[in-house]
Amino acid sequence: MATNNANWFVQTSDFVNKLSACDREILFNLAEQQYYSKTDLVFSAGTESEYVYILKTGQIKIYELSSQGKEVILWFCFPGEVFGLSEITRGALRSVYAQTCAPSKVYLIKRTAFNNFLVQHPDASMAIIDLLSCRLRGLSDMLTNLTADDVTSRIIKLLIRMSMLYGAQKQDMLCLNMHLTHQEIADMVSASRQTVSSIISQLKKEGLLFVENNSIYIHKSSLPEHLKHNWQYN
């Protein structure tokens, strides 16, 4: 069983399925649907925060741009997840980008309507607080890892975290059931694509992970001791 300190890793961020059937129906009645092709921007930094979004199908990446124009990926959104939340109380301009990684269908809900829904549905409000708390903890850990870990450790920790959130445990392995490019990994751990490719090749040689059908498998028994201490599994 995971420790309390690690429980946040395995909490689903599927906001929709945390709602009661009644709350879910009310929320979707407030929404309109829109289709986006792969690589479309749902919103950009500097634009008005008119809507809150719930992903119906597809995949979205949330990222910032550095002063040099480099993407810094903050997280990925999967079906059932809500995004575009940071500005809902203040109505400030967007500070990040939301871009599709695959053809996606998205629910759009007016910011004012979503705020009113949260006021009237406290269970939904608590689910949003829980979601934002998990995201804040994740970003905090990413920042700590950037300052305290070498690139290899950052890559391993990222793959573990993504596997715990969006993958599965199979015997002595964790399986990340999503396709992550080396460039995307680099954009999440602040490294070059060439460095990431070199490290992943080395990890394959050491038997710590292997890739099959776009899924990444991590051998838990091969993890370095300090990572075994930080993450415990069922």
Secondary structure, DSSP 8 states (H G I E B T S, - for coil): ---GGGHHHH----HHHHS-HHHHHHHHHT-EEEEE-TT-EEE-TTS---EEEEEEES-EEEEEE-TTS-EEEEEEE-TT-EE--TTTTT-----SEEEESS-EEEEEEEHHHHHHHHHH-HHHHHHHHHHHHHHHHHHHHHHHHHHHS-HHHHHHHHHHHHHHHHSEEETTEEEE-S---HHHHHHHHT--HHHHHHHHHHHHHTTSEEEETTEEEEEGGGS-HHHHHH----
